[in-house]
Amino acid sequence: MLVEPRSGLLAAWGNALLAGLVSPDAAALAIVGEDAVHRVEGLPGEEGPVGLTLALGRLRGLGATGFRVALPVPGHPLGLSGPPDFNARALEAEEAVVAYGVPYGLVPEVSEAGPEGDLHIEVVWRVLPVREAPPADVPSLGEAERELAEALRDATAVLSRLDVAGSGPVAEAAVDAYRARVERGREVLAPGYPPRAVRVLEMAQRVGLLVSVAYENGHGGAVSSSEIAARGEALRPVERVARRALVAAYNAYVEGGEVRR
């Protein structure tokens, strides 16, 4: 959770494009980020893969008025609404984008290409039919903010007692990387998102940092099997809450009806 999911970038910048706040080229550049190239396959009216700029324009022409994010994991189909084929592909990727206004979704297929020592990332967004229905288990921004505060408080107490909350070189490096990223620019969402969505996303990323540090730090002081189990029990609901909050933040455009100017 220290890096925005590709589905979040596509949805956020796609929404800003639909709102007229950024140009097609600027949106495509932001979505691709550090990847080498993104292509879209299965787009209605196109026989082969196309670039992001054309794809976003075509989806807008078909009637898309917004994009939502899904971040499902086994046992938690967060943001999905069916059908089974789309859900299965999204679950395998652990992320997807669902268009609002047209019955299509996009699932990323990520691969590495190039010679050893010079590998780069290529992404193909597979366009698939989706069911037009309310997404599963997506909270409002207000609900997400309250859940994050409660989960962070409870988890910090447990993890501190087990001595795994944030000590050692791995934890320090993770915290430094997060701070450096924040200092590079506060625009963690695309232009036009409401301040509350930005706040919820930043808080979810901080909670994700805590979870990542706790997992990567090994067992810390949790030396007994019961203590290790207690740590897992503390982390799982926090991780779930953070993912719900990420989806709520990225989906604020659709749920709120418009990007705030």
C-alpha positions in Angstrom: 0.0 0.0 0.0 3.0 2.3 -0.2 2.4 2.7 -3.9 -0.9 3.6 -5.6 -2.4 0.6 -7.3 -2.5 0.9 -11.1 -6.3 0.7 -10.9 -6.3 3.7 -8.6 -4.2 5.8 -11.0 -6.4 4.8 -14.0 -9.6 5.6 -12.1 -8.4 8.9 -10.6 -6.9 10.4 -13.7 -9.6 9.0 -15.9 -12.1 10.8 -13.7 -10.1 14.0 -13.9 -10.1 13.6 -17.7 -13.9 13.1 -17.8 -14.3 16.2 -15.7 -12.2 18.3 -18.1 -9.5 19.0 -15.5 -6.6 17.4 -17.4 -5.7 16.7 -21.0 -5.8 13.2 -22.4 -2.1 13.1 -22.8 -1.5 14.3 -19.2 -3.9 11.6 -17.9 -2.2 8.9 -19.9 1.2 10.0 -18.7 0.1 9.9 -15.0 -1.5 6.5 -15.4 1.6 4.9 -17.0 3.9 6.4 -14.3 7.1 4.4 -14.2 5.9 1.6 -16.4 7.1 1.3 -20.0 3.7 1.1 -21.7 0.0 0.5 -21.1 -2.3 -0.9 -23.8 -6.0 -1.6 -23.7 -7.4 -4.8 -25.3 -11.0 -5.8 -26.0 -12.3 -2.3 -26.4 -15.6 -2.3 -28.3 -15.1 -1.2 -31.9 -11.3 -2.0 -31.9 -9.9 -5.3 -33.2 -6.5 -5.0 -31.5 -4.8 -3.3 -28.6 -4.9 0.5 -28.4 -3.2 3.2 -26.3 -4.7 4.7 -23.2 -5.5 8.1 -24.8 -7.7 6.5 -27.5 -9.2 4.0 -25.0 -10.3 6.6 -22.5 -11.8 8.7 -25.3 -13.6 5.7 -26.7 -15.0 4.8 -23.3 -16.2 8.4 -22.8 -17.8 8.3 -26.2 -19.6 5.1 -25.3 -21.1 6.8 -22.3 -18.7 6.4 -19.4 -19.2 9.2 -16.8 -16.8 7.9 -14.2 -14.5 5.1 -13.0 -14.5 3.0 -9.8 -11.8 0.9 -8.2 -12.0 -2.7 -7.0 -9.3 -4.2 -4.7 -10.5 -7.7 -4.1 -8.6 -10.5 -2.3 -9.7 -14.1 -1.5 -12.7 -13.9 0.8 -13.3 -10.2 0.3 -14.7 -9.2 -3.2 -14.2 -5.5 -2.4 -15.7 -3.3 -5.1 -16.9 -6.1 -7.4 -20.4 -6.5 -8.8 -20.0 -9.4 -11.2 -20.3 -11.3 -13.4 -18.2 -14.3 -12.3 -15.6 -14.1 -15.1 -14.8 -10.5 -14.4 -14.7 -11.2 -10.7 -12.3 -14.1 -11.2 -9.9 -12.1 -13.3 -10.0 -9.1 -10.9 -9.4 -11.4 -8.0 -6.4 -12.9 -9.7 -5.0 -9.4 -10.3 -6.2 -8.1 -6.9 -7.4 -5.0 -8.6 -9.7 -3.7 -11.4 -11.4 -0.6 -12.7 -15.2 -0.5 -13.3 -16.6 2.1 -15.6 -19.7 4.0 -14.5 -22.4 4.6 -17.2 -21.3 1.7 -19.4 -21.2 -2.0 -18.6 -17.4 -2.5 -18.9 -14.5 -3.1 -16.6 -10.7 -3.2 -17.0 -8.4 -5.7 -15.4 -4.6 -5.1 -15.6 -2.3 -7.9 -16.8 1.3 -7.0 -15.8 4.4 -8.5 -17.4 8.1 -7.9 -17.6 9.9 -7.5 -20.9 13.5 -6.8 -22.1 16.9 -8.3 -21.5 18.3 -9.2 -18.1 19.4 -6.1 -16.4 17.2 -3.9 -18.4 13.7 -5.2 -17.6 10.7 -2.9 -17.9 7.0 -3.3 -17.0 4.3 -3.6 -19.6 0.6 -3.5 -18.7 -2.4 -4.7 -20.8 -5.8 -3.6 -19.5 -8.3 -6.3 -20.5 -11.8 -4.8 -21.2 -14.6 -7.2 -20.0 -18.3 -6.9 -19.5 -19.5 -6.1 -16.0 -22.8 -6.2 -14.2 -24.3 -2.8 -13.5 -25.0 -3.2 -9.8 -23.8 -1.7 -6.5 -20.1 -2.6 -5.7 -19.5 -5.0 -2.8 -18.6 -3.6 0.6 -17.5 -0.1 -0.4 -17.9 2.4 2.5 -18.5 6.1 2.3 -15.6 8.5 3.0 -17.0 9.2 6.4 -17.3 5.6 7.3 -13.8 4.9 6.0 -12.3 7.7 8.0 -13.9 6.5 11.2 -12.9 2.9 10.6 -9.3 3.8 9.9 -9.0 5.8 13.1 -10.4 3.0 15.2 -8.4 0.2 13.5 -5.2 2.2 13.8 -5.7 2.8 17.5 -6.5 -0.9 18.3 -3.8 -2.3 16.1 -1.1 0.0 17.4 -1.9 -1.1 21.0 -1.6 -4.8 20.1 1.5 -4.5 17.9 3.3 -2.3 20.4 2.7 -4.9 23.1 4.2 -7.5 20.8 7.1 -5.3 19.8 6.5 -5.3 16.1 5.0 -1.9 15.4 7.9 0.0 14.1 11.5 -0.7 15.2 14.7 -1.7 13.4 16.3 -0.7 10.1 13.5 -2.1 7.9 10.9 0.0 9.7 13.1 3.1 9.6 13.7 2.7 5.8 10.0 2.2 5.1 9.1 5.3 7.1 11.8 7.4 5.4 10.6 6.2 1.9 7.0 7.2 2.8 8.1 10.6 4.1 10.2 11.2 1.0 7.3 10.4 -1.2 5.0 12.7 0.6 7.5 15.5 0.4 7.8 15.2 -3.4 4.2 16.3 -3.8 0.9 16.3 -1.9 -1.1 15.4 -5.0 -1.9 11.8 -4.0 -5.1 11.9 -6.1 -5.7 13.4 -9.5 -6.7 17.1 -9.7 -10.2 18.0 -8.5 -10.8 15.3 -5.8 -12.4 16.6 -2.6 -10.0 17.3 0.3 -11.7 14.5 2.4 -10.9 11.9 -0.2 -7.2 13.0 -0.2 -7.2 12.9 3.6 -8.7 9.4 3.6 -6.3 8.1 1.0 -3.2 9.5 2.9 -4.5 8.0 6.1 -5.1 4.6 4.4 -1.5 4.7 3.1 -0.2 5.4 6.5 -2.1 2.5 7.9 -0.8 0.4 5.0 2.7 1.4 6.0 2.2 0.2 9.5 0.9 -3.2 8.2 3.8 -3.5 5.8 6.4 -2.7 8.4 4.9 -5.1 10.9 5.0 -8.0 8.3 8.4 -7.2 7.0 9.9 -6.8 10.4 9.7 -10.5 11.1 8.2 -11.6 14.4 9.8 -8.9 16.5 9.1 -9.6 20.1 6.3 -12.0 19.2 8.3 -15.2 20.0 5.5 -17.6 21.0 3.0 -19.1 18.6 0.2 -17.4 20.5 1.8 -14.0 20.2 2.4 -14.6 16.5 -1.2 -15.5 16.1 -2.3 -12.4 18.0 -0.2 -10.3 15.7 -1.9 -11.8 12.6 -5.3 -11.3 14.2 -4.4 -7.6 14.8 -3.1 -7.0 11.3 -5.8 -8.7 9.2 -8.7 -6.4 10.0 -6.5 -3.4 9.8 -5.4 -4.4 6.3 -9.0 -4.9 5.3 -10.0 -1.5 6.6 -7.2 0.2 4.8 -8.2 -1.4 1.5 -11.8 -0.4 2.0 -10.6 3.2 2.6 -8.5 3.2 -0.5 -11.4 2.2 -2.6 -13.7 4.8 -0.9 -11.1 7.5 -1.7 -10.6 6.6 -5.3 -14.4 6.2 -5.8 -15.3 9.6 -4.3 -15.8 11.0 -7.8 -18.5 8.5 -8.7 -20.1 8.3 -5.2 -20.1 12.1 -4.9 -21.5 12.6 -8.3 -18.7 14.9 -9.5 -15.1 15.9 -9.1 -15.0 19.0 -7.0 -13.4 21.9 -8.9 
